[in-house]
Structures are given as C-alpha cells and as structure tokens.
C-alpha cells in the first residue's frame, strides 16, 4: 500500500495492513510543515529465534507506534520529540514501514517460554 503524502490532510487517513499473523492498524494525519503524523498499533504474532537457546518460538506483539513522516529532508530534527522518517519521492510505502517496525521488534532481546522459566 503506497500513500501519496500530498493527499494527507488534517482529517485522519485510516489504514490497516496484514502480514502473516501481524496487523498494522492506525492513521496518518497532517501535522505541520512537511510533517505527517503516523499513529498505529502493531499486534499479532511473529516467528522469532530465542536469544538464549536459539529455538524458534511465536512472539506475541502488541506495540504502539508513533512517529512523523517528512515529505523530503527535515532540517530541524532537534525541534521534534518523535522519530522522523524521511520520504524523498512524496510517496510512503506502508508495507516497507511495517517491515522496518517488525525488524525493530525482532532486534530486541526475546526468549522463549522454556528459557523464561529457567531465569
């Protein structure tokens, strides 16, 4: 799902994407200047390798996501408290954003149920 940033207004644009057992649901809304606010929730299950025993397990995911998308390069990054994703062609690829967020979740330390019992 690709969204043209110029079409986003103060009226929230709802979206929902599904990837395997993950749902990415939220909205995009014009904030100020070149900034678009993305507020969403990522929920479901991911397959992840345990960081202790390396066995595969199903990781339950329930994450709130909030950041800005900038139409072009953002010059005043110190003025903003949220992360900023810069889009250089005026079109944001929502599947790519979801993939990046999934990789961020996977990069955290996670252990399977068996290893959690040993701790």
Secondary structure, DSSP 8 states (H G I E B T S, - for coil): -EEEGGG--SS-EEEEEEETTEEEEEEEEEEETTEEEEEEEEEEEEEEE-TTT--EEEEEEEEEEEEEEEES--S-GGG-SS-EEEESSSEEEHHHHHHHHHHHHHHS----HHHHHH-
